[in-house]
Amino acid sequence: MVENETTPLLPDRADEPAWQPVEPVEPAEPTVGSTLGELVETVIFIVLVFFIVRGLVQNFRIEGESMMDNLHDKQYILVNKVVFFHFDANAPLRLMPGHHNDPKREVYPFRMPHRGDVVVLEAPVTSYDGQRDYIKRVIGLPGETIQVKGGNVYINGTQLDEPYLNKSTDCGGSGGINPGLCQPYAIPDDSVVVMGDNRVNSQDSRSWPAPPALPMDRIVGKAWVSYWPESDWGVIPSPVYAHDNQH
């Protein structure tokens, strides 16, 4: 005979409290102090981002007609300020005894200015507008000999083809007080020669009351993008010169 199997009863847990619903916890309301702290952090973050971006790219408004017909008055552009970043690799050495007279050794991690680059620059301190920024095109490079004659630019004795021009080049420039490019001029190793595209109306290396060479330390950056007016939107190109392909 098979005995009936019964399921054992679990003992009562009289010592455990009955289940009670948990009341939802209300989130703590932000205090004036915490809200003000978050606001200050946000403002600091925005300011830091602004200065970081400002150190890399800056907007400029063109004033004047020195770059006509390629860039014009009241045109807004963005300038790449980091592309020509450079430093003196010998600067730490000059802090050591016996190395005070070590020459500069400039290093450009990205690249040096190229011929044809449109750049924003600080006007020479002895020029008409020593506190103003100019916009010009790089024409002569360090170590080259440049001369303007017969309405054309010559680099190391070879005529430079400039297809973006519609006027001839005067060696004295606009109001040439110091026409240093009417004769062959050797460009120092740390400098460039710059000119406006509107050669009959441009204060540049041909005319400012200073040596024609512009120290590269005075270049703010490369004109990168035109963004206003909308009809001029686009990347500002740098031409390729047949003269450079021959060397």
NORWOHU-V241906 format. One record per backbone hydrogen bond with DSSP energy under -1.0 kcal/mol. CO is the residue of the C=O (numbers start at 1). NH is the residue of the N-H. Records with the same first field share a line. If there is no record, write none. Layout:
# NORWOHU-V241906
CO = NH  NH
This chain:
# NORWOHU-V241906
12 = 14
13 = 16
31 = 35
32 = 36
33 = 37
34 = 38
35 = 39
36 = 40
37 = 41
38 = 42
39 = 43
40 = 44
41 = 45
42 = 46
43 = 47
44 = 48
45 = 49
46 = 50
47 = 51
48 = 52
49 = 53
50 = 54
51 = 55
53 = 56  57
56 = 81
58 = 79
60 = 77
62 = 74
65 = 68
66 = 198
67 = 70  71
72 = 75
75 = 62
76 = 227  228
77 = 60
78 = 224  225
79 = 58
80 = 222
82 = 85
83 = 111
87 = 107
88 = 91
90 = 94
92 = 95
93 = 96
96 = 99
99 = 102
105 = 89
107 = 87
114 = 117
117 = 138
118 = 223
119 = 136
120 = 220  221
121 = 134
124 = 127
129 = 132
132 = 123
134 = 121
136 = 119
137 = 195
138 = 116
140 = 193
141 = 144
144 = 187
145 = 156
146 = 185
147 = 154
149 = 152
151 = 169
152 = 149
153 = 160
154 = 147
155 = 158
158 = 155
162 = 165
178 = 180
179 = 182
181 = 148
185 = 146
187 = 143
188 = 191
190 = 216
192 = 214
193 = 139  140
194 = 205
195 = 137
197 = 199
198 = 201
202 = 174
204 = 207  208
207 = 177
208 = 210
214 = 192
215 = 218
216 = 219
218 = 122
221 = 120
222 = 80
224 = 236
225 = 78
226 = 234
228 = 76
229 = 232
230 = 233
234 = 226
241 = 245
244 = 247
